[in-house]
């Protein structure tokens, strides 16, 4: 059975950054790319808020550069999905694609979190062409245009109020007859003149074409009536799902399934296991924040490995 000092699960900004740091420390990490090499960031296009790129950078180009940097420094990168993890034994045991088994003295979990979508075929068709799950990432592209936000919780209200500072008109599509957000967030929404809340509506279809992208949405009220909104962007704010199924019952998770870490560190409830990126971050979900947490996890992991010598 193959054995490694450290294994990194996940290939987004957190995973690649951890690999870069551990490789430079001569820890010879193995990085397992998972089902989506490059992580969630590869579902978007131009990134304008990652430091160091004055004119922005293509998301896939950025992740490709991170991957190549990790390779150049000595990281072993392997395709494959981790299908089983046993943290009750030392070294830890991982199963890849339900067949190959490897051992690891330490582990960095950087499996990320996936945005929840509505499941509409038209939504999938226009993802990255007007359909987004991150207003902070993509709102800038819709300045002085009309957009819609789906959701009624704190996140949706935060997204809507942020977009209202950039966009001409923001529609909130809320399936319930009320907002689930805190009173403070509700007051902020209702006090913003260019936000219109449409209660008891569901998104039925995303409209557009392959040239212009999203041009509108068809929404349906609970009484069956429909209307069309002319919007250039649709932002989903109905939550994220952390990719932590492998670790249920093995690592301490919060109520939403995110990995709990010791404050100010990347240390999890199991010694030698560290978490980085969106898998432990329900709040910020930004590429630069994930990269920073990958650095923290690598440094924590390196110190742990050196302390065992």
C-alpha positions as CSV (number, residue, x, y, z in Angstrom):
1,X,0.0,0.0,0.0
2,X,1.3,3.5,-0.9
3,X,2.1,5.7,2.1
4,X,2.4,9.5,2.2
5,X,3.3,12.1,4.8
6,X,0.3,14.2,3.8
7,X,-2.6,13.9,1.4
8,X,-4.7,16.9,0.3
9,X,-8.3,16.1,-0.8
10,X,-9.5,18.8,-3.2
11,X,-8.1,20.9,-6.0
12,X,-9.5,24.4,-5.5
13,X,-7.6,27.5,-4.4
14,X,-7.3,26.0,-0.8
15,X,-6.0,22.6,-2.0
16,X,-3.5,24.0,-4.5
17,X,-2.2,26.6,-2.0
18,X,-1.7,23.9,0.6
19,X,0.2,21.8,-1.9
20,X,2.5,24.7,-2.9
21,X,3.4,25.4,0.8
22,X,3.9,21.7,1.7
23,X,6.0,21.0,-1.4
24,X,8.3,23.9,-0.6
25,X,8.6,22.5,3.0
26,X,9.7,19.1,1.4
27,X,6.7,17.3,2.8
28,X,6.0,15.6,-0.6
29,X,2.2,15.9,-0.6
30,X,-0.2,14.0,-2.7
31,X,-3.1,16.0,-4.0
32,X,-6.3,14.2,-5.1
33,X,-8.2,16.3,-7.6
34,X,-11.7,15.0,-7.0
35,X,-14.6,15.2,-9.3
36,X,-14.0,18.8,-10.4
37,X,-10.4,19.7,-10.9
38,X,-9.9,23.3,-10.1
39,X,-13.0,23.4,-7.8
40,X,-16.1,25.6,-8.0
41,X,-14.1,28.5,-9.3
42,X,-13.9,26.9,-12.7
43,X,-17.7,27.4,-13.1
44,X,-17.2,31.1,-13.5
45,X,-15.3,33.1,-16.1
46,X,-13.4,36.4,-15.5
47,X,-12.2,37.0,-11.9
48,X,-11.5,40.7,-11.1
49,X,-11.1,40.5,-7.3
50,X,-8.1,38.1,-7.0
51,X,-5.1,40.2,-6.1
52,X,-2.2,40.5,-8.5
53,X,-4.2,40.7,-11.8
54,X,-4.7,44.3,-12.7
55,X,-7.0,43.4,-15.6
56,X,-8.6,40.4,-14.0
57,X,-7.9,36.8,-14.8
58,X,-9.8,33.9,-16.4
59,X,-10.8,31.5,-13.6
60,X,-9.6,28.4,-15.5
61,X,-6.3,30.1,-16.3
62,X,-5.8,31.0,-12.6
63,X,-6.5,27.4,-11.5
64,X,-4.3,26.0,-14.2
65,X,-1.4,28.3,-13.0
66,X,-1.9,27.2,-9.4
67,X,-1.9,23.5,-10.5
68,X,1.3,24.0,-12.5
69,X,3.0,25.8,-9.7
70,X,2.2,23.0,-7.3
71,X,3.5,20.5,-9.9
72,X,6.7,22.5,-10.5
73,X,7.4,22.5,-6.8
74,X,7.1,18.7,-6.5
75,X,3.5,18.0,-5.6
76,X,2.2,14.7,-6.9
77,X,-1.3,15.3,-8.3
78,X,-3.6,12.4,-9.0
79,X,-7.0,12.2,-10.7
80,X,-9.6,10.4,-8.7
81,X,-12.3,10.7,-6.1
82,X,-11.9,9.7,-2.5
83,X,-14.8,7.4,-1.8
84,X,-13.9,6.3,1.7
85,X,-11.8,7.6,4.6
86,X,-11.0,5.9,7.9
87,X,-9.7,8.3,10.5
88,X,-9.9,5.8,13.3
89,X,-6.6,4.2,12.4
90,X,-3.0,5.5,12.2
91,X,-1.9,6.2,9.5
92,X,-5.2,7.3,8.1
93,X,-6.6,5.1,5.3
94,X,-8.2,6.4,2.1
95,X,-9.9,4.6,-0.7
96,X,-9.8,6.2,-4.2
97,X,-12.5,5.4,-6.7
98,X,-13.6,2.5,-4.5
99,X,-10.6,0.5,-5.5
100,X,-7.1,1.8,-4.6
101,X,-6.1,2.3,-1.0
102,X,-3.4,4.6,0.3
103,X,-2.2,5.7,3.8
104,X,-1.5,9.2,5.1
105,X,0.2,10.4,8.2
106,X,-1.7,13.6,7.9
107,X,-4.7,14.9,5.9
108,X,-5.9,18.3,4.6
109,X,-9.5,18.4,3.7
110,X,-10.2,21.0,1.0
111,X,-13.3,19.5,-0.6
112,X,-15.2,22.8,-0.8
113,X,-18.9,23.5,-0.8
114,X,-21.3,23.5,-3.7
115,X,-24.0,26.2,-4.2
116,X,-27.5,24.9,-4.2
117,X,-29.3,25.4,-7.4
118,X,-33.0,25.1,-8.4
119,X,-32.5,22.2,-10.8
120,X,-33.9,23.8,-13.9
121,X,-32.5,22.7,-17.2
122,X,-32.5,26.3,-18.4
123,X,-30.6,27.3,-15.2
124,X,-27.9,24.8,-16.0
125,X,-27.8,26.0,-19.6
126,X,-27.0,29.6,-18.6
127,X,-24.7,28.9,-15.6
128,X,-21.8,31.3,-16.1
129,X,-23.7,33.2,-18.7
130,X,-25.9,35.2,-16.3
131,X,-26.7,32.5,-13.7
132,X,-24.5,32.9,-10.7
133,X,-24.4,31.8,-7.0
134,X,-22.0,34.6,-5.9
135,X,-23.0,38.3,-6.1
136,X,-19.6,39.4,-4.7
137,X,-17.9,37.5,-7.4
138,X,-20.1,38.4,-10.4
139,X,-22.2,41.4,-9.4
140,X,-19.7,43.9,-10.9
141,X,-20.6,42.6,-14.4
142,X,-24.2,43.8,-14.0
143,X,-23.7,47.4,-13.2
144,X,-26.7,49.6,-14.0
145,X,-28.6,46.6,-15.2
146,X,-31.6,44.7,-13.8
147,X,-31.0,41.4,-11.9
148,X,-33.0,38.9,-9.7
149,X,-32.0,37.1,-6.5
150,X,-33.7,33.9,-5.5
151,X,-34.0,33.3,-1.8
152,X,-35.5,34.8,1.4
153,X,-32.9,34.3,4.1
154,X,-30.0,36.4,5.4
155,X,-27.7,35.4,2.5
156,X,-30.3,36.4,-0.1
157,X,-30.9,39.7,1.6
158,X,-27.2,40.4,1.8
159,X,-26.7,39.5,-1.9
160,X,-29.7,41.7,-2.9
161,X,-28.5,44.8,-0.9
162,X,-25.0,44.4,-2.3
163,X,-26.3,44.1,-5.8
164,X,-28.5,47.2,-5.2
165,X,-25.4,49.3,-4.9
166,X,-24.4,48.3,-8.4
167,X,-27.5,47.5,-10.3
168,X,-30.4,49.6,-11.5
169,X,-33.1,47.2,-10.2
170,X,-33.0,44.1,-8.0
171,X,-35.9,41.7,-7.8
172,X,-36.0,39.2,-4.9
173,X,-37.9,36.0,-5.8
174,X,-39.2,34.6,-2.5
175,X,-41.4,31.4,-2.5
176,X,-42.8,32.1,0.9
177,X,-45.1,35.0,1.9
178,X,-42.4,36.3,4.2
179,X,-38.6,36.7,4.5
180,X,-36.8,34.2,6.7
181,X,-33.9,36.7,7.3
182,X,-33.2,38.5,10.5
183,X,-35.2,41.6,11.3
184,X,-32.1,43.8,10.7
185,X,-31.6,42.3,7.2
186,X,-35.3,42.6,6.4
187,X,-35.3,46.3,7.3
188,X,-32.3,46.9,5.2
189,X,-34.0,45.3,2.2
190,X,-37.3,47.1,2.6
191,X,-35.4,50.4,3.0
192,X,-33.5,50.0,-0.3
193,X,-35.6,51.7,-3.0
194,X,-34.3,49.7,-5.9
195,X,-35.1,46.3,-4.4
196,X,-38.5,44.8,-5.1
197,X,-39.5,41.7,-3.1
198,X,-41.9,39.4,-5.0
199,X,-43.4,37.0,-2.4
200,X,-44.9,33.6,-3.2
201,X,-43.1,33.3,-6.5
202,X,-40.9,30.4,-7.9
203,X,-38.6,30.6,-10.8
204,X,-40.1,28.5,-13.6
205,X,-37.6,29.2,-16.4
206,X,-34.5,31.1,-17.2
207,X,-34.7,32.9,-20.6
208,X,-31.9,33.9,-23.0
209,X,-29.7,32.8,-25.8
210,X,-26.2,31.6,-26.3
211,X,-25.1,35.0,-27.6
212,X,-26.5,37.4,-25.0
213,X,-26.8,34.9,-22.1
214,X,-29.6,35.5,-19.7
215,X,-32.3,38.0,-20.9
216,X,-35.0,37.3,-18.4
217,X,-36.8,34.8,-16.2
218,X,-40.3,33.5,-16.1
219,X,-41.7,33.3,-12.6
220,X,-44.8,31.5,-11.3
221,X,-46.9,32.6,-8.3
222,X,-48.5,30.0,-6.0
223,X,-51.9,30.8,-7.5
224,X,-50.6,29.6,-10.9
225,X,-50.2,33.0,-12.5
226,X,-47.0,33.9,-14.3
227,X,-45.0,36.9,-15.3
228,X,-41.7,37.6,-17.0
229,X,-38.9,39.8,-15.6
230,X,-36.4,41.3,-18.0
231,X,-33.2,40.7,-16.2
232,X,-29.6,40.2,-17.3
233,X,-28.6,38.2,-14.3
234,X,-30.0,35.6,-11.9
235,X,-28.3,35.1,-8.6
236,X,-29.1,32.0,-6.5
237,X,-28.9,32.5,-2.7
238,X,-30.6,29.4,-1.4
239,X,-27.6,28.1,0.5
240,X,-24.5,26.0,0.0
241,X,-23.8,22.3,0.8
242,X,-20.4,21.5,2.1
243,X,-18.8,18.4,0.7
244,X,-18.4,16.6,4.0
245,X,-20.3,13.4,3.6
246,X,-17.1,11.3,3.8
247,X,-16.4,12.7,7.3
248,X,-19.8,12.4,8.9
249,X,-19.3,10.6,12.2
250,X,-15.5,11.0,12.0
251,X,-15.0,14.8,12.2
252,X,-17.0,17.3,14.2
253,X,-19.3,19.2,11.9
254,X,-21.6,22.1,12.6
255,X,-25.4,22.1,12.1
256,X,-25.0,22.8,8.4
257,X,-22.4,20.2,7.8
258,X,-19.3,22.4,7.7
259,X,-16.1,21.1,9.4
260,X,-15.5,22.7,12.8
261,X,-11.9,23.9,13.4
262,X,-10.1,25.2,16.4
263,X,-10.4,29.0,16.4
264,X,-7.6,30.7,14.6
265,X,-6.3,27.4,13.2
266,X,-7.1,24.7,10.6
267,X,-7.1,21.9,13.2
268,X,-10.1,19.7,13.3
269,X,-11.5,17.4,16.0
270,X,-9.0,14.7,14.9
271,X,-5.3,15.2,15.5
272,X,-3.5,15.3,12.2
273,X,-6.5,16.3,10.1
274,X,-6.8,19.9,8.9
275,X,-9.5,21.7,7.0
276,X,-9.2,24.5,4.5
277,X,-11.4,26.6,2.2
278,X,-15.2,26.6,1.8
279,X,-15.5,23.2,3.5
280,X,-15.1,24.9,6.8
281,X,-16.2,28.5,5.8
282,X,-19.9,29.1,5.7
283,X,-19.5,32.9,5.6
284,X,-16.9,34.3,3.1
285,X,-16.6,31.7,0.2
286,X,-14.0,33.7,-1.7
287,X,-11.1,32.4,-3.7
288,X,-8.6,34.6,-1.9
289,X,-9.9,33.5,1.5
290,X,-9.8,29.9,0.5
291,X,-6.2,30.3,-0.7
292,X,-5.2,31.9,2.6
293,X,-6.8,29.1,4.6
294,X,-4.9,26.6,2.4
295,X,-1.7,28.3,3.5
296,X,-2.8,28.1,7.2
297,X,-3.6,24.4,6.8
298,X,-0.2,23.7,5.2
299,X,1.7,25.5,8.0
300,X,-0.3,23.7,10.7
301,X,0.2,20.4,8.9
302,X,3.9,20.9,8.6
303,X,4.3,21.8,12.3
304,X,2.3,18.7,13.2
305,X,4.5,16.4,11.0
306,X,7.7,17.9,12.3
307,X,6.5,17.5,15.9
308,X,6.2,13.7,15.4
309,X,9.8,13.2,14.3
